[in-house]
Amino acid sequence: MASILPFIRKAGAVFDDRVTQLMGEAFDNACKELHDTGQPAIVYEVIAKRIIDAAKAGERDPVRLRNAGLSALGFNDDTKRHASPS
């Protein structure tokens, strides 16, 4: 699994350890939502950038951070990403 840390460094952003951990959790969960490890690097970069931007704006909820990352790919809060159980 990719790490958000290189993207944070590239953005020149600085966050405390707790926020960095929340962003990492959000990034990992966003990547899992893709159900495909063969995504091009740009996909992960876009997800990370959205998460970083949301964190810069003060967001600290890992689910909202994940959703911010996925919104760049057309996912939104109403999009069902998992098949519902029968």
Protein Blocks (a to p, Z undefined) as FASTA:
>chain_A
ZZfklmmmmnopacdfklmmmmmmmmmmmmmmnopakbcfklmmmmmmmmmmmmmnopab
fklmmmmmmmmnopafklcfbdcdZZ
